[in-house]
């Protein structure tokens, strides 16, 4: 992390996003909470819902987590396939 960079809690970030979604502008939030507009815009983008399937929505963060989990499971499957090949030879 860069020197002097602040860390904000997920609860705080979600509160700012909710305020934006309720009608506050980026400029208002930026001046009121001393945050840059780009920081707020990034939080809004991460929490923007994505329509996944038949009315179900997920956020970009949730989507990225699912992609990571799929990659991990695929890697585990490959390892198990190799292990099955080794044990089948014996």
TORLO-618736 format. One record per atom (N, C-alpha, C): x, y, z; residue in one letter. Coordinates in steps of 0.02 Angstrom, whole numbers, plus 32768, in hexadecimal, padded with zeros to 4 digits. Atoms other than C-alpha are relative to their C-alpha. Layout:
REM TORLO-618736
XYZa...
//
This chain:
REM TORLO-618736
802A7FC58000x800080008000x802C803E8000x7FDA7FC28005x803D80B07FD9x800280248044x7FF97FDB7FC2x807A811D8065x7FCA80368005x80327FCD7FF4x7FF3818A80B0x7FBB7FEF7FE6x80408014801Bx7F66812B805Cx7FD37FE58038x802E80157FCBx7ECE811280CBx7FDD7FBF7FECx8028803C800Bx7E72806E80DEx7FBB800D801Ex80447FF67FEAx7DB6807480EDx7FDF7FBD800Ax8023803F7FF4x7D457FEE8134x7FCC7FF57FC9x803380118031x7CCB7F9280C4x7FBE80228012x803E7FE07FE9x7C3E7FD9812Dx7FFE80497FEBx7FFC7FBA8014x7C78808B810Bx7FF780077FB5x80067FFD8049x7C8B80698051x7FB87FF47FEAx8046800F8011x7BDD801C8049x7FD2803A8012x80287FC67FECx7B9680B380A5x800580377FCCx7FF67FCD8033x7BE2812A8026x7FDB7FED7FC0x80238017803Dx7B9E80C17F95x7FB580088009x80487FF97FF3x7AF180BE7FE5x7FEB804A7FFDx800F7FB98004x7AF7817B7FF9x7FFE80187FB7x7FFF7FEE8047x7B25818C7F41x7FC07FE67FDEx803C801E801Fx7A9881167F0Ex7FC080228017x803C7FDE7FE8x7A1D817A7F77x7FFA80477FE5x80087FBF8022x7A3F82177F11x80378033800Cx7FC97FD07FF5x7ADB826C7F54x80307FFC7FC4x7FD17FFF8038x7B5582A27ECDx80477FEF8017x7FBA800E7FF0x7C0C82737EC3x8021803D8021x7FE27FC27FE6x7C3B83297EE4x7FEC800B8049x80177FF77FBAx7BD083317F82x80237FCF802Fx7FE080327FD6x7C16828F7FC7x804A800D8007x7FB87FF38000x7CC782BF7F98x801180388032x7FF17FC97FD4x7CC183647FF4x7FEC7FF28049x8019800D7FBCx7C5D8325808Ax802E7FCF8025x7FD980347FDEx7CCB828C80AEx804B80047FF0x7FBA7FF58012x7D7182CE8068x801D7FC37FDBx7FEA8037802Ax7D7E82437FE7x800680187FB9x7FFC7FED8046x7DB4824F7F33x7FC57FE37FDAx803780188029x7D2F823C7EAFx80107FBD7FE1x7FED80408020x7D9181AF7E5Dx7FFC7FC68032x800680347FCDx7D96814E7F01x7FB77FEB8008x8048800F7FF9x7CDA815C7F15x7FE67FDC7FC2x80168020803Fx7CBF81307E5Dx80167FB87FFDx7FE880457FFFx7D2980947E74x7FD67FD4802Dx802B80267FD2x7CC1805C7F09x7FBC7FF47FE1x804280078020x7C22807C7EA8x80037FCB7FC9x7FF980318037x7C6280167E14x80047FB9801Dx7FF980427FE2x7C927F847E85x7FBE7FE6801Cx803F80147FE2x7BE67F847ED4x7FC580047FD0x80367FFD8032x7B847F997E33x7FE67FB97FF4x801B8043800Ax7B0E7F057E23x80047FE97FB7x7FFD801F8042x7B227E8E7D90x7FC77FCD7FFEx803780308007x7A897E2F7D53x801E7FBF7FE9x7FDF8040800Ex7AC17D7A7D56x7FD17FCF7FDEx802C8034801Ax7A2E7D077D39x7FBA8008801Ax80487FFD7FEEx79717D1B7D3Ax7FF3802C803Dx800E7FD17FCAx796B7DB47DA8x803180008039x7FCD80007FCBx79FE7D867E18x803580337FEEx7FCB7FCF800Bx7A7D7E107E2Bx803A7FF48030x7FC480047FD6x7B2F7E0E7E6Ex802A803D7FF2x7FD27FC7800Bx7BB47E937E83x803F7FE77FDDx7FC180118022x7C597E987E27x802F7FDB8030x7FD680217FCFx7CB27E657EC7x7FEC7FB78008x801980457FFBx7C437DCB7ED8x80127FD87FC2x7FF08021803Fx7C5F7DA17E21x804A7FEC7FFEx7FB8800F7FFFx7D1D7DAB7E35x800E7FC78031x7FF780367FD0x7D127D3B7ECFx7FEB7FBD7FE3x8017803E8021x7CB07CBA7E6Cx80337FE87FCDx7FCD80128031x7D327CBE7DE1x803D7FE18021x7FC7801B7FDBx7DBE7CA07E60x7FF17FB98018x801480417FE6x7D5E7C0F7EACx7FFF7FCC7FC7x8002802D803Ax7D417BC17E00x80477FEC7FEDx7FBB800F8013x7DFB7BCE7DD7x80207FD08032x7FE4802C7FCDx7E2A7B7E7E7Dx7FE47FB97FFAx801F80428007x7DAE7AEF7E64x80197FDC7FC2x7FE4801F803Cx7DED7AD07DB3x80467FE6800Cx7FBC80157FEFx7E9F7AC77DF6x7FFE7FC1802Bx8007803B7FD6x7E687A4B7E7Cx7FEC7FC37FD7x80158037802Cx7E1279E17DF7x803B7FE47FD9x7FC580178026x7EB279D97D90x802E7FD8802Cx7FD680247FD1x7F1579A37E28x7FE37FBB800Fx802180407FF2x7E96791B7E50x80037FD17FC3x7FFA8029803Cx7E9878DE7D9Bx80467FE17FFBx7FBC801A8002x7F5578CC7DA2x800A7FCB8035x7FF980317FCAx7F4A78717E48x7FDC7FBF7FEDx8023803C8016x7EC977F97E00x80297FD87FCEx7FD580208032x7F3F77D47D6Fx80397FDB8021x7FC8801F7FDDx7FCD77AE7DE6x7FE97FC18024x801980397FDAx7F64773A7E54x7FE47FC97FD2x801C80328030x7F1576E37DBDx80387FD57FE4x7FC88026801Ax7FC276AC7D81x80197FCB8030x7FE5802E7FCEx7FEB76547E23x7FD87FC28006x
//
